[in-house]
Amino acid sequence: MGQTGSRPAKSRARVLALGVVIALMASACGADDSDDTSVSESPTTTQVAPEPTEASPATTESLSLRDSLLEMLPEEVHPLTEDIPDNLLQLLVDVRGQGPAELVWVDAGGEVHEGWSEAFLDDWEAITGWTVIESAPGLDLSTAAVQAQVDSGATEWDVFAILDYGTAERLALEGYWEPIDYSLFDVAALPDVAFYSDEEGNLVRGGSGGAIPSQGYYVGASDFGIVLQYNTDVFAEGSQPDSTLDFFDVEQFPGKRCAFNFAQFGGNLEFAAMANGATWDEVYDVLATEEGLQAAFDRLDDIYDEIVWANSGADSIQFLLDGQCDLGITFNGRPALRIKQEPGLPVTITWGGSIINGGPFAIPKGAPNYDAALSVYALSMLPSRQCAALNAIGYGVVMNADPFPGCLDDFGSEWGPQYGAAAGLADPFFFSDRPEVEEAWAEWQSGH
């Protein structure tokens, strides 16, 4: 499967072309004025142009370019474009010119999709006139499905929200993603905890220094926590859990507990290894051994009869609200948005002992609406939209650029990732490099 690295250059070419047209028009106007060959007899004076200051506005040419782009958009959406760079605005205008049409956005669904809609998808629809079609194929986000689509040459999805960097890198190196033009947003603003890809598809840690590549295949777009949630009506103040390891303490915290029915993303094995005494720095080394992995399964066996298994993030919060469990493992954004919608819900979380993970967005190779996908991708990575995501649902990237940190409201500050309280950052490669762990999980579950 060949690369399509020339695609991002099309948008830049259109911007340059429009700038040339404007410059030519300005030149023509100047030529008309020069036709007057009369010479004044009065003494000439030398006109000295004022020196520019730091507060000088943009040049007339750049203002004309932006104004001409805004004229192509409804006036009511102009406020949505204030922090959008000119090259991205050009791309959005081009996409609007292709529509109205539909873009298929694939994510985990539920509260996650609602939060991203509030943060940037609704704005993108308003600017472009397109409609976002949500697809939520399940918590594994059907990685095999996107591979099958690309392999068959019949890609149906436009943007794919990946849950882990290891999978993102593997599929990039195998040629399953379209390139992303990094000039459309500020990759350098990513924090140290986030990853992005280089031009070959390899992971690069944010804040690692060095030259930023002109393009890559994915950018860290959604930091999240794997945390413990609990019912505050069941566990009153003074007797509440304060760590994910309390999940295993059925004596002090009795009752049913919910957990994700998968190894990767759910934290089950990592938490079990820590409950067995491993420090966070030792967890993945322990789980890489047959003995350590079996010990983690044994620890889960001890409380197996008390566990209610959830198959999605939406289930994890709904089961708690329905009373199917009193505490459980979830992603921080799931209870966050439910509580934002219904402030009186008896649910809270603890960041103690949690795992911070993250995932990027990607555009599948052969996406039917590449320009549209690239434009919504770039819009989602603007600092203002990442801050809006954190304020909406608690998922997002705390970027090293304005308007951070002042843009975070009380909700975003409370529910966004709390790196200091977490046990640590998830290993981006452990599960993708060791598919036998997933196989062991399936075999363990089938024995119950």
C-alpha positions as CSV (number, residue, x, y, z in Angstrom):
1,M,0.0,0.0,0.0
2,G,1.7,3.2,-1.2
3,Q,1.9,6.4,0.8
4,T,-0.1,9.4,0.0
5,G,2.2,12.0,1.4
6,S,1.4,14.5,-1.4
7,R,-2.2,15.0,-0.2
8,P,-1.4,17.5,2.6
9,A,0.6,19.6,0.2
10,K,-2.6,20.3,-1.8
11,S,-4.1,22.4,0.9
12,R,-0.9,24.5,1.2
13,A,-0.8,24.9,-2.6
14,R,-4.3,26.2,-2.6
15,V,-3.4,28.8,0.1
16,L,-0.3,29.9,-2.0
17,A,-2.4,30.1,-5.1
18,L,-5.0,32.3,-3.5
19,G,-2.2,34.6,-2.1
20,V,-0.7,34.9,-5.6
21,V,-4.1,36.0,-7.0
22,I,-4.6,38.6,-4.4
23,A,-1.0,39.9,-4.9
24,L,-1.6,40.2,-8.7
25,M,-4.8,42.1,-8.1
26,A,-3.0,44.5,-5.8
27,S,-0.3,44.9,-8.4
28,A,-2.9,45.7,-11.2
29,C,-4.4,48.4,-9.1
30,G,-1.0,49.9,-8.6
31,A,-0.4,49.9,-12.4
32,D,-3.5,51.9,-13.0
33,D,-2.3,54.6,-10.6
34,S,1.0,54.9,-12.4
35,D,-0.5,55.8,-15.8
36,D,-0.7,59.4,-14.6
37,T,2.6,60.8,-15.9
38,S,2.1,64.4,-14.7
39,V,4.9,65.7,-12.5
40,S,4.2,68.1,-9.7
41,E,6.3,71.3,-9.6
42,S,6.1,71.5,-5.9
43,P,9.1,70.4,-3.9
44,T,9.0,66.7,-3.1
45,T,9.3,65.4,0.4
46,T,10.5,62.0,1.5
47,Q,7.8,60.0,3.2
48,V,9.1,57.9,6.0
49,A,7.0,54.8,6.8
50,P,6.4,54.3,10.5
51,E,8.4,51.4,12.0
52,P,6.4,48.4,12.8
53,T,5.8,47.6,16.5
54,E,5.2,44.3,18.2
55,A,1.5,45.1,18.3
56,S,1.3,45.8,14.5
57,P,-1.6,44.0,12.8
58,A,-1.1,41.3,10.2
59,T,-0.2,42.5,6.7
60,T,-2.8,43.7,4.3
61,E,-2.2,40.6,2.2
62,S,-2.8,38.1,5.1
63,L,-5.8,40.0,6.2
64,S,-7.2,39.9,2.7
65,L,-6.6,36.2,2.5
66,R,-8.4,35.5,5.7
67,D,-11.2,37.9,4.9
68,S,-11.7,36.2,1.5
69,L,-11.9,32.8,3.2
70,L,-14.4,34.1,5.8
71,E,-16.6,35.5,3.0
72,M,-17.1,31.9,1.9
73,L,-18.5,30.9,5.2
74,P,-21.9,31.8,6.9
75,E,-21.4,34.8,9.1
76,E,-22.8,33.0,12.1
77,V,-19.9,30.5,12.1
78,H,-17.2,33.3,12.0
79,P,-16.8,33.3,15.8
80,L,-15.9,29.6,15.6
81,T,-12.9,30.3,13.4
82,E,-11.1,32.9,15.5
83,D,-8.2,30.7,16.5
84,I,-8.0,28.6,13.4
85,P,-4.8,29.1,11.4
86,D,-5.2,30.3,7.8
87,N,-4.1,27.1,6.1
88,L,-6.6,25.0,8.2
89,L,-9.3,27.6,7.5
90,Q,-8.6,27.2,3.8
91,L,-9.0,23.4,4.1
92,L,-12.2,23.8,6.0
93,V,-13.5,26.1,3.3
94,D,-12.5,23.6,0.6
95,V,-14.4,20.9,2.4
96,R,-17.5,23.0,2.7
97,G,-17.3,23.5,-1.1
98,Q,-17.5,19.7,-1.5
99,G,-20.6,19.3,0.6
100,P,-22.9,18.9,2.2
101,A,-21.9,15.3,2.7
102,E,-21.2,12.8,5.5
103,L,-18.1,11.9,7.4
104,V,-17.8,8.6,9.4
105,W,-16.2,9.0,12.8
106,V,-15.4,5.9,14.7
107,D,-15.0,5.9,18.5
108,A,-16.1,4.1,21.6
109,G,-19.5,5.8,21.6
110,G,-21.7,6.9,24.4
111,E,-20.3,9.7,26.6
112,V,-17.0,9.7,24.8
113,H,-18.7,10.7,21.5
114,E,-20.9,13.2,23.2
115,G,-17.9,14.9,24.8
116,W,-16.0,15.1,21.5
117,S,-19.1,16.4,19.8
118,E,-19.3,19.2,22.3
119,A,-15.6,20.0,22.0
120,F,-15.1,20.1,18.3
121,L,-17.3,17.9,16.1
122,D,-20.3,20.2,16.4
123,D,-18.1,23.2,15.4
124,W,-16.7,21.2,12.5
125,E,-20.2,20.4,11.2
126,A,-21.3,24.1,11.5
127,I,-18.2,25.3,9.6
128,T,-18.2,22.7,6.8
129,G,-21.9,22.0,6.5
130,W,-21.2,18.3,6.7
131,T,-22.7,15.7,9.0
132,V,-20.7,13.4,11.3
133,I,-22.0,9.9,11.3
134,E,-21.0,8.1,14.5
135,S,-19.9,4.5,14.4
136,A,-19.1,2.7,17.7
137,P,-18.1,-0.8,16.9
138,G,-17.1,-1.8,20.4
139,L,-14.4,-1.2,22.9
140,D,-11.7,-2.8,20.9
141,L,-12.7,-0.3,18.1
142,S,-12.6,-3.2,15.6
143,T,-8.9,-2.9,14.7
144,A,-9.3,-6.0,12.6
145,A,-12.3,-4.4,10.8
146,V,-10.3,-1.4,9.7
147,Q,-7.5,-3.6,8.5
148,A,-10.0,-5.7,6.5
149,Q,-11.4,-2.5,5.0
150,V,-8.0,-1.3,3.9
151,D,-6.8,-4.7,2.7
152,S,-9.9,-5.1,0.5
153,G,-9.6,-1.6,-0.9
154,A,-13.0,-0.7,0.3
155,T,-12.4,1.7,3.3
156,E,-15.6,2.9,4.8
157,W,-14.4,4.9,7.8
158,D,-12.9,8.4,7.7
159,V,-11.5,9.0,11.3
160,F,-10.6,6.2,13.7
161,A,-10.1,6.8,17.4
162,I,-7.4,4.3,18.6
163,L,-7.2,3.4,22.3
164,D,-3.5,2.8,22.5
165,Y,-0.3,4.0,20.9
166,G,1.2,0.5,20.4
167,T,-1.6,-0.4,18.0
168,A,-1.3,3.0,16.3
169,E,2.4,2.5,15.7
170,R,2.0,-1.1,14.5
171,L,-0.6,-0.2,11.9
172,A,1.3,2.9,10.8
173,L,4.4,0.8,10.1
174,E,2.2,-1.7,8.2
175,G,0.7,1.1,6.0
176,Y,-2.8,1.3,7.3
177,W,-3.0,5.1,8.0
178,E,-3.1,8.1,5.8
179,P,-0.5,10.9,6.5
180,I,-1.4,13.8,8.7
181,D,-0.1,17.3,7.7
182,Y,1.5,18.6,10.9
183,S,1.6,22.2,9.6
184,L,-2.2,22.4,10.3
185,F,-1.7,22.5,14.1
186,D,1.1,22.8,16.6
187,V,2.6,19.4,17.4
188,A,5.3,21.1,19.5
189,A,2.5,22.0,22.0
190,L,2.0,18.3,23.0
191,P,3.0,17.5,26.6
192,D,5.7,15.1,27.6
193,V,3.2,12.3,28.4
194,A,1.8,12.3,24.8
195,F,3.1,10.5,21.7
196,Y,3.0,11.3,18.0
197,S,4.5,9.6,15.0
198,D,7.4,10.5,12.8
199,E,7.3,10.4,9.0
200,E,7.8,6.6,9.1
201,G,5.2,5.9,11.7
202,N,7.4,5.4,14.7
203,L,6.4,6.7,18.1
204,V,8.0,10.0,19.2
205,R,7.5,11.2,22.8
206,G,6.1,14.8,23.0
207,G,8.6,17.2,24.5
208,S,11.5,15.1,23.5
209,G,13.1,17.9,21.5
210,G,14.5,17.7,18.0
211,A,12.9,18.8,14.7
212,I,9.2,18.3,14.3
213,P,8.5,16.3,11.1
214,S,6.3,17.8,8.4
215,Q,3.9,14.9,8.6
216,G,3.2,11.7,10.5
217,Y,0.3,9.3,11.0
218,Y,-1.2,9.9,14.4
219,V,-1.0,12.4,17.3
220,G,-1.9,11.8,21.0
221,A,-5.4,13.2,21.2
222,S,-7.0,11.7,24.3
223,D,-5.3,11.1,27.7
224,F,-7.5,9.2,30.0
225,G,-7.4,7.4,33.4
226,I,-8.3,3.9,34.3
227,V,-9.7,4.6,37.7
228,L,-11.9,3.3,40.5
229,Q,-15.4,4.6,40.8
230,Y,-17.9,4.0,43.6
231,N,-21.4,4.7,44.8
232,T,-21.3,7.5,47.4
233,D,-24.7,6.4,48.9
234,V,-23.2,2.9,49.6
235,F,-19.8,4.1,50.8
236,A,-20.3,7.1,53.0
237,E,-17.7,9.7,53.8
238,G,-15.0,8.3,56.0
239,S,-15.4,4.8,54.7
240,Q,-14.8,5.4,51.0
241,P,-12.1,3.7,48.9
242,D,-9.1,5.7,47.9
243,S,-7.2,3.5,45.6
244,T,-7.8,1.1,42.7
245,L,-6.3,-1.6,44.9
246,D,-9.4,-1.4,47.1
247,F,-11.2,-3.2,44.3
248,F,-9.6,-6.4,45.8
249,D,-10.6,-5.7,49.4
250,V,-14.0,-7.3,49.7
251,E,-14.0,-7.2,53.5
252,Q,-13.6,-3.5,54.0
253,F,-15.5,-2.7,50.8
254,P,-18.1,-5.4,50.4
255,G,-20.5,-5.7,47.4
256,K,-20.4,-6.4,43.7
257,R,-17.7,-4.7,41.8
258,C,-17.6,-4.1,38.0
259,A,-14.6,-4.7,35.8
260,F,-13.9,-4.7,32.1
261,N,-13.9,-8.1,30.4
262,F,-10.7,-7.7,28.5
263,A,-7.0,-7.6,29.4
264,Q,-5.8,-4.5,27.5
265,F,-7.2,-1.1,28.6
266,G,-9.0,-2.5,31.6
267,G,-6.2,-2.5,34.1
268,N,-7.2,-5.8,35.6
269,L,-3.8,-7.5,35.3
270,E,-1.8,-4.4,36.2
271,F,-4.0,-3.8,39.3
272,A,-3.8,-7.5,40.3
273,A,0.0,-7.5,40.0
274,M,0.1,-4.4,42.3
275,A,-2.3,-6.0,44.7
276,N,0.2,-8.9,44.8
277,G,2.9,-6.5,45.9
278,A,4.6,-5.3,42.7
279,T,5.5,-1.6,42.4
280,W,4.4,0.2,39.3
281,D,7.9,0.1,37.9
282,E,7.8,-3.7,38.2
283,V,4.3,-4.4,36.9
284,Y,5.0,-5.1,33.3
285,D,8.2,-7.1,34.0
286,V,6.2,-9.2,36.4
287,L,3.3,-9.8,33.9
288,A,5.8,-10.7,31.2
289,T,6.7,-13.9,33.2
290,E,4.5,-16.9,33.2
291,E,4.6,-17.0,37.0
292,G,3.7,-13.3,37.4
293,L,0.8,-13.5,34.9
294,Q,-0.6,-16.6,36.6
295,A,-0.4,-14.9,40.0
296,A,-2.4,-12.0,38.7
297,F,-5.1,-14.4,37.4
298,D,-5.1,-16.1,40.8
299,R,-5.7,-12.8,42.6
300,L,-8.7,-12.1,40.3
301,D,-9.9,-15.7,41.1
302,D,-10.1,-14.8,44.8
303,I,-12.9,-12.3,44.1
304,Y,-14.3,-13.7,40.9
305,D,-17.7,-14.3,42.3
306,E,-18.1,-10.7,43.3
307,I,-17.2,-9.3,39.8
308,V,-19.8,-8.1,37.3
309,W,-18.1,-7.9,33.8
310,A,-18.6,-4.9,31.6
311,N,-17.9,-5.0,27.9
312,S,-17.8,-1.3,27.2
313,G,-17.1,2.1,28.9
314,A,-20.8,2.9,28.7
315,D,-21.6,-0.3,30.6
316,S,-19.1,0.4,33.3
317,I,-20.9,3.5,34.5
318,Q,-24.4,2.3,33.7
319,F,-24.0,-0.9,35.7
320,L,-23.0,1.2,38.7
321,L,-26.0,3.5,38.3
322,D,-28.3,0.6,37.9
323,G,-27.0,-1.0,41.2
324,Q,-25.5,-4.0,39.5
325,C,-22.3,-3.1,41.3
326,D,-21.3,-0.7,44.1
327,L,-17.8,0.0,42.9
328,G,-15.7,-0.8,39.9
329,I,-13.1,0.1,37.3
330,T,-13.9,2.7,34.6
331,F,-12.4,5.3,32.4
332,N,-12.5,8.7,34.1
333,G,-14.6,10.4,31.4
334,R,-17.5,8.0,31.7
335,P,-18.8,9.1,35.1
336,A,-17.5,12.6,34.4
337,L,-20.0,13.4,31.7
338,R,-22.9,11.6,33.4
339,I,-22.3,13.7,36.5
340,K,-22.1,16.8,34.4
341,Q,-25.5,16.0,32.9
342,E,-27.0,15.0,36.2
343,P,-25.0,16.7,39.1
344,G,-26.8,14.8,41.8
345,L,-25.7,11.3,40.8
346,P,-24.1,9.4,43.7
347,V,-20.9,8.6,41.9
348,T,-17.3,9.7,42.2
349,I,-13.9,8.4,41.4
350,T,-10.5,8.1,43.1
351,W,-7.3,8.7,41.1
352,G,-5.2,6.8,43.7
353,G,-3.4,3.9,42.1
354,S,-4.9,4.6,38.7
355,I,-3.3,4.1,35.3
356,I,-2.9,7.0,32.8
357,N,-3.3,5.9,29.2
358,G,-3.7,7.7,25.9
359,G,-4.7,7.2,22.4
360,P,-4.5,9.1,19.1
361,F,-6.9,9.6,16.1
362,A,-5.9,8.2,12.7
363,I,-7.3,8.3,9.2
364,P,-7.5,4.9,7.6
365,K,-5.8,4.3,4.3
366,G,-8.2,5.0,1.4
367,A,-10.6,7.0,3.6
368,P,-13.4,8.1,1.3
369,N,-13.3,11.7,2.5
370,Y,-9.6,12.4,3.1
371,D,-9.7,16.2,3.1
372,A,-12.7,16.3,5.4
373,A,-11.0,13.8,7.7
374,L,-7.8,15.8,7.8
375,S,-9.7,19.0,8.5
376,V,-11.7,17.6,11.5
377,Y,-8.5,15.9,12.8
378,A,-6.6,19.2,12.7
379,L,-9.4,21.1,14.3
380,S,-9.6,18.6,17.2
381,M,-5.9,19.1,17.9
382,L,-6.0,22.9,18.3
383,P,-5.3,23.8,22.0
384,S,-8.7,25.4,22.4
385,R,-10.5,22.3,21.3
386,Q,-8.4,20.0,23.5
387,C,-9.2,22.3,26.4
388,A,-12.9,22.1,25.5
389,A,-12.7,18.3,25.5
390,L,-11.2,18.3,29.0
391,N,-13.9,20.6,30.1
392,A,-16.6,18.5,28.5
393,I,-15.7,15.0,29.5
394,G,-12.3,14.9,31.2
395,Y,-10.5,13.3,28.2
396,G,-7.9,15.4,26.3
397,V,-4.4,16.6,26.2
398,V,-3.1,19.4,28.5
399,M,-1.0,21.2,26.0
400,N,1.9,23.5,26.4
401,A,0.3,26.4,24.6
402,D,-2.3,29.1,25.1
403,P,-5.1,29.1,26.2
404,F,-3.8,26.5,28.8
405,P,-3.9,26.3,31.7
406,G,-6.3,29.1,32.3
407,C,-8.9,27.7,30.0
408,L,-9.6,24.7,32.2
409,D,-12.7,25.2,34.3
410,D,-13.5,23.5,37.6
411,F,-14.8,20.4,35.9
412,G,-11.8,20.0,33.6
413,S,-9.4,20.6,36.4
414,E,-11.2,18.0,38.6
415,W,-12.0,15.3,36.1
416,G,-9.0,15.6,33.7
417,P,-6.0,13.2,34.1
418,Q,-4.3,13.6,37.5
419,Y,-0.8,12.5,36.7
420,G,0.5,13.1,40.2
421,A,-2.0,10.8,41.9
422,A,-1.8,8.0,39.3
423,A,0.4,4.9,39.8
424,G,1.9,5.6,36.4
425,L,1.6,5.6,32.6
426,A,0.5,2.5,30.8
427,D,3.1,0.7,28.7
428,P,2.2,1.5,25.1
429,F,3.6,-1.8,23.8
430,F,3.0,-4.5,26.3
431,F,-0.2,-5.9,25.0
432,S,0.4,-5.3,21.3
433,D,3.8,-7.0,21.6
434,R,2.4,-9.9,23.6
435,P,-0.8,-11.2,22.0
436,E,-0.5,-14.3,24.1
437,V,-1.6,-12.3,27.1
438,E,-5.0,-11.6,25.5
439,E,-5.2,-15.3,24.6
440,A,-4.5,-16.2,28.2
441,W,-7.3,-13.8,29.3
442,A,-9.8,-15.5,27.0
443,E,-8.7,-18.9,28.1
444,W,-9.0,-17.9,31.8
445,Q,-12.5,-16.5,31.3
446,S,-13.7,-19.6,29.4
447,G,-12.7,-21.7,32.4
448,H,-15.2,-20.0,34.7
